Amino acid sequence: MPSGDRRAEGPERGHPSSVDGGPVSLCTVRVPLLEPQVEFRHNSVVKLNPEVGGAVAAAPASTGLASLSEGHTRSAIVQLLLEGPVTAGDIGERLGISAAGVRRHLDALIDAGDAQASAAEAWQHTGRGRPAKRYRITAAGRAKLAHSYDDLAAAAMRQLREIGGDEAVQTFARRRIDGILADVVNAPAAADVAETADRVASALTKAGYRTTTTPVAGPLSGVQICQHHCPVSHVAEEFPELCDAERQAFAEILGTHVQRLATIVNGDCACTTHVPLGPDKPAPVRPAARAESTTTQGVSR
């Protein structure tokens, strides 16, 4: 047989033989669906897996992570709205996102009734152009942040009033705010009122009130204590003694008359207390340790 016919020499190296030692002619069966294929690039239609050789759909971006990020961003915006009227630009700077992205979330909150926009006051306008809108949380939006123990707290207050009367409720309200402000030292002089107001705001913030102070110029110069969130607002709707006790405690600590200008309970965006800084304001005396006074005979009165 001619030497060019390799089958005469036996099976080719690496090829299997038949059982009886005779030569075997191999052929390759090609199955198109199982054969690795070259991927068509940039067609945005099919993605081929080179390891398996099959076609798989192009995986879209994970919508789960995107939704999670959206939720966190919106929650962060709501927390900033709790601090009072704020512009979309201010929110964007604090969160590190674009003003356009902030407005998209704000529009969604407005559509849901959780936020509202208002024109800036004249004194809030700086620079050129149209004043930026200011956004704040609504009563409906604040209600969604209500504590789950509101009903229990209100029920306990009702029982307290039933057992001890109005005086018991007033005593409880006063002791509560006294505990919150326990570390705030009375303003020793009129010059220290503004600094003491800052310390009051800090103590209230630690208790969940998100409080800031704002200087006020003009004939009624002073400082305003603004409680942008109230953790007991739903209970205070039924028991205003909680609000009254706060105002009394502020006046005694600051050593001057204070005036409540707005409250969350009445639908305002914050509980605002004006503290005058003029020297002609009367200074109420804060009871020392609130101890009982006694007569010369030693009988408490």
C-alpha positions as CSV (number, residue, x, y, z in Angstrom):
1,M,0.0,0.0,0.0
2,P,1.4,3.5,-0.7
3,S,3.4,5.0,2.1
4,G,1.2,8.1,1.9
5,D,-1.8,6.2,3.2
6,R,-1.4,6.5,6.9
7,R,-4.2,4.0,7.6
8,A,-1.8,1.2,6.5
9,E,0.5,2.0,9.3
10,G,-2.2,1.6,12.0
11,P,-4.1,4.1,13.9
12,E,-2.8,7.7,14.2
13,R,-1.2,8.5,17.4
14,G,-3.7,9.6,19.9
15,H,-6.6,8.0,18.1
16,P,-8.4,5.1,19.6
17,S,-8.4,1.6,18.0
18,S,-11.2,-0.8,17.5
19,V,-11.5,-3.7,19.8
20,D,-9.9,-6.1,17.3
21,G,-7.0,-3.9,16.6
22,G,-8.3,-2.6,13.2
23,P,-8.1,1.0,12.3
24,V,-10.9,3.4,13.2
25,S,-11.9,6.4,11.1
26,L,-12.9,9.3,13.3
27,C,-15.3,12.0,12.4
28,T,-16.4,15.0,14.4
29,V,-20.1,15.6,15.0
30,R,-20.8,19.3,15.2
31,V,-23.8,20.4,17.2
32,P,-24.3,24.1,16.5
33,L,-26.0,24.9,19.8
34,L,-23.3,23.3,21.8
35,E,-20.4,24.6,19.8
36,P,-18.5,27.6,21.3
37,Q,-19.1,30.6,19.1
38,V,-17.6,34.0,18.6
39,E,-19.5,36.7,20.5
40,F,-21.1,39.5,18.4
41,R,-19.8,42.6,20.1
42,H,-21.7,45.8,20.8
43,N,-25.0,44.5,19.6
44,S,-26.7,44.9,23.0
45,V,-28.9,41.9,22.3
46,V,-27.2,38.6,23.3
47,K,-24.3,37.8,25.6
48,L,-22.4,34.5,25.0
49,N,-20.8,32.7,27.9
50,P,-17.4,31.5,26.5
51,E,-17.0,28.9,29.3
52,V,-20.3,27.2,28.6
53,G,-20.7,28.2,25.0
54,G,-24.3,29.1,25.5
55,A,-26.2,32.4,25.0
56,V,-27.4,34.2,28.1
57,A,-29.3,37.4,28.3
58,A,-27.3,40.5,29.1
59,A,-27.6,41.1,32.8
60,P,-29.2,44.4,33.7
61,A,-27.9,46.6,36.5
62,S,-29.1,45.5,39.9
63,T,-32.3,47.3,40.6
64,G,-32.2,46.0,44.2
65,L,-29.1,47.9,45.1
66,A,-30.4,51.0,43.3
67,S,-33.7,50.9,45.2
68,L,-31.8,50.5,48.5
69,S,-29.6,53.5,47.7
70,E,-32.7,55.5,46.7
71,G,-34.4,54.7,50.0
72,H,-31.3,55.7,52.0
73,T,-31.0,59.0,50.1
74,R,-34.7,59.9,50.6
75,S,-34.5,59.0,54.3
76,A,-31.4,61.3,54.7
77,I,-33.3,64.1,53.0
78,V,-36.3,63.7,55.3
79,Q,-33.9,63.9,58.3
80,L,-32.6,67.2,57.0
81,L,-36.1,68.5,56.4
82,L,-36.7,67.9,60.1
83,E,-34.2,70.6,60.9
84,G,-36.3,73.3,59.3
85,P,-36.8,75.0,55.9
86,V,-33.9,74.2,53.6
87,T,-33.0,74.7,50.0
88,A,-32.3,71.8,47.5
89,G,-28.8,73.2,47.1
90,D,-28.1,73.1,50.8
91,I,-29.3,69.5,51.0
92,G,-27.2,68.5,48.0
93,E,-24.0,70.0,49.6
94,R,-24.6,68.2,52.8
95,L,-25.3,64.8,51.2
96,G,-22.9,65.2,48.3
97,I,-25.4,64.8,45.5
98,S,-26.6,67.1,42.8
99,A,-29.4,69.7,43.4
100,A,-31.3,68.1,40.5
101,G,-31.1,64.7,42.2
102,V,-32.3,66.3,45.4
103,R,-35.3,68.0,43.7
104,R,-36.3,64.6,42.2
105,H,-36.6,63.2,45.8
106,L,-38.3,66.4,47.0
107,D,-40.9,66.2,44.2
108,A,-41.7,62.6,45.2
109,L,-42.1,63.7,48.9
110,I,-44.3,66.6,47.9
111,D,-46.5,64.3,45.7
112,A,-46.9,62.0,48.7
113,G,-47.8,65.0,50.9
114,D,-44.8,64.6,53.1
115,A,-43.0,67.8,52.2
116,Q,-43.9,71.2,50.9
117,A,-42.1,74.1,49.2
118,S,-42.4,77.8,50.0
119,A,-40.8,81.0,48.7
120,A,-37.9,82.3,50.7
121,E,-38.4,85.3,52.9
122,A,-36.7,88.6,51.9
123,W,-34.1,88.3,54.6
124,Q,-33.2,84.8,53.4
125,H,-32.3,86.0,49.9
126,T,-28.6,86.3,49.2
127,G,-26.9,86.9,45.8
128,R,-28.5,87.5,42.5
129,G,-31.4,85.8,40.7
130,R,-34.6,84.4,41.9
131,P,-34.6,83.3,45.6
132,A,-34.3,79.5,46.0
133,K,-37.4,77.7,47.3
134,R,-37.2,76.3,50.7
135,Y,-38.6,72.9,51.6
136,R,-39.9,71.6,54.9
137,I,-41.6,68.5,56.2
138,T,-45.4,68.5,56.6
139,A,-47.5,67.4,59.5
140,A,-48.4,64.3,57.5
141,G,-44.7,63.5,56.9
142,R,-43.9,64.0,60.5
143,A,-46.7,61.7,61.5
144,K,-45.0,58.9,59.6
145,L,-42.0,59.3,61.9
146,A,-44.1,59.0,65.0
147,H,-42.8,56.7,67.7
148,S,-44.6,53.4,68.1
149,Y,-45.1,54.1,71.8
150,D,-47.2,57.2,71.3
151,D,-50.5,55.4,72.1
152,L,-49.0,53.8,75.2
153,A,-47.6,57.1,76.4
154,A,-50.9,58.9,75.9
155,A,-52.8,56.1,77.7
156,A,-50.3,56.3,80.7
157,M,-50.9,60.1,80.8
158,R,-54.6,59.6,80.9
159,Q,-54.3,57.2,83.8
160,L,-52.0,59.7,85.6
161,R,-54.6,62.4,85.2
162,E,-57.4,60.2,86.3
163,I,-55.5,59.1,89.5
164,G,-53.7,62.3,90.4
165,G,-55.6,65.1,88.6
166,D,-54.1,67.9,86.5
167,E,-51.5,68.7,89.1
168,A,-50.0,65.2,88.7
169,V,-49.7,65.8,84.9
170,Q,-48.1,69.2,85.4
171,T,-45.6,67.8,87.9
172,F,-44.7,65.0,85.6
173,A,-44.3,67.4,82.6
174,R,-42.0,69.7,84.6
175,R,-39.8,66.9,86.0
176,R,-39.4,65.5,82.5
177,I,-38.1,68.7,81.0
178,D,-36.0,69.4,84.1
179,G,-34.3,66.0,83.6
180,I,-33.5,66.9,80.0
181,L,-32.0,70.2,80.9
182,A,-30.4,69.0,84.1
183,D,-26.8,69.7,82.8
184,V,-27.6,73.2,81.6
185,V,-26.4,75.9,84.1
186,N,-28.5,79.0,84.6
187,A,-27.4,82.1,82.7
188,P,-25.4,84.1,85.3
189,A,-25.8,87.4,83.4
190,A,-27.7,88.9,80.5
191,A,-24.6,88.7,78.3
192,D,-24.6,84.9,78.7
193,V,-28.2,84.4,77.6
194,A,-27.3,83.5,74.0
195,E,-24.7,81.0,75.0
196,T,-27.1,79.4,77.5
197,A,-29.7,79.2,74.7
198,D,-27.2,77.2,72.7
199,R,-26.6,74.8,75.5
200,V,-30.4,74.4,75.9
201,A,-30.6,73.6,72.2
202,S,-27.8,71.1,72.5
203,A,-29.5,69.3,75.4
204,L,-32.9,69.2,73.6
205,T,-31.2,67.8,70.5
206,K,-29.7,65.0,72.6
207,A,-33.2,64.2,73.7
208,G,-34.5,63.9,70.1
209,Y,-35.8,67.4,69.5
210,R,-33.4,68.5,66.7
211,T,-33.0,72.0,68.0
212,T,-31.2,75.0,66.6
213,T,-30.8,78.6,67.7
214,T,-31.2,81.6,65.3
215,P,-30.1,85.2,66.2
216,V,-32.7,87.8,65.5
217,A,-31.7,91.4,64.8
218,G,-33.8,94.6,64.9
219,P,-35.8,96.3,67.6
220,L,-36.9,92.9,69.0
221,S,-33.3,91.6,69.0
222,G,-32.9,88.2,70.6
223,V,-32.4,84.5,69.8
224,Q,-35.0,82.0,68.8
225,I,-34.9,78.4,70.0
226,C,-36.3,76.3,67.2
227,Q,-37.3,72.7,67.9
228,H,-37.6,71.2,64.4
229,H,-38.8,67.8,65.7
230,C,-40.7,66.9,68.8
231,P,-40.7,63.2,69.9
232,V,-43.8,63.8,72.0
233,S,-45.8,66.0,69.7
234,H,-48.7,63.5,69.4
235,V,-49.0,63.2,73.1
236,A,-48.7,67.0,73.6
237,E,-51.7,67.4,71.3
238,E,-53.8,66.0,74.2
239,F,-51.5,67.2,77.0
240,P,-50.4,70.8,76.4
241,E,-48.8,70.7,79.9
242,L,-45.7,69.3,78.2
243,C,-45.3,72.4,76.1
244,D,-46.1,74.8,79.0
245,A,-43.5,73.1,81.2
246,E,-40.8,73.6,78.5
247,R,-41.5,77.3,78.2
248,Q,-41.4,77.7,82.0
249,A,-38.1,75.9,82.2
250,F,-36.6,77.9,79.4
251,A,-37.5,81.2,81.1
252,E,-36.0,80.1,84.5
253,I,-32.8,78.8,83.0
254,L,-32.3,81.8,80.7
255,G,-33.3,84.3,83.4
256,T,-35.6,86.2,81.1
257,H,-39.2,86.2,79.8
258,V,-39.6,84.0,76.8
259,Q,-42.4,83.7,74.3
260,R,-43.6,80.8,72.2
261,L,-44.2,82.0,68.6
262,A,-45.1,78.6,67.0
263,T,-45.6,75.0,67.9
264,I,-45.6,71.7,65.9
265,V,-48.9,70.8,67.7
266,N,-50.6,73.7,66.0
267,G,-49.3,72.7,62.6
268,D,-46.2,74.8,62.4
269,C,-42.9,73.5,61.1
270,A,-41.2,73.9,64.4
271,C,-41.7,74.9,68.0
272,T,-40.2,78.4,68.1
273,T,-39.4,80.2,71.3
274,H,-38.2,83.8,71.2
275,V,-35.7,84.8,73.8
276,P,-35.2,88.6,74.1
277,L,-31.7,89.9,74.7
278,G,-32.7,93.4,75.8
279,P,-31.7,94.5,79.3
280,D,-35.3,95.7,80.1
281,K,-36.8,92.2,80.3
282,P,-37.9,90.8,83.6
283,A,-35.9,87.9,84.8
284,P,-37.8,85.1,86.5
285,V,-36.1,83.3,89.3
286,R,-35.5,79.6,88.9
287,P,-36.3,77.7,92.1
288,A,-33.1,76.4,93.7
289,A,-33.3,72.6,93.3
290,R,-37.1,73.1,93.6
291,A,-37.0,72.3,97.3
292,E,-40.0,72.8,99.5
293,S,-40.2,76.1,101.3
294,T,-40.9,76.0,105.0
295,T,-42.3,78.3,107.6
296,T,-40.4,79.4,110.7
297,Q,-42.1,76.6,112.6
298,G,-40.6,74.1,110.2
299,V,-44.0,73.2,108.6
300,S,-43.9,72.7,104.9
301,R,-46.2,74.9,102.8
